[in-house]
Amino acid sequence: MLTIESTLCEINPVVDLKPAKPQVSQNETTLSDAEVFRRVAEIRSGWSVDERVERRMEADRRFERLMDMLTEPSEQ
């Protein structure tokens, strides 16, 4: 996203195309890869075997659809 700044005291506005600074809330922190992995492992540990199998099958279906979409010839 780009920001546009203009100077009102000039006849022609000055356009400054600088990347906008991302707005981050004050309490938001960046998680390390290890922390993300730990949290995912904690969530997965509560899944039953049947739920794990169903989630794996759904992930496989989604991946297959994605690959189909990416390998289809584009219409131009």
Secondary structure as GFF3:
##gff-version 3
##sequence-region A 1 76
A	DSSP	beta_strand	2	3	.	.	.	ID=ss1
A	DSSP	beta_strand	18	19	.	.	.	ID=ss2
A	DSSP	alpha_helix	33	44	.	.	.	ID=ss3
A	DSSP	alpha_helix	49	71	.	.	.	ID=ss4
###
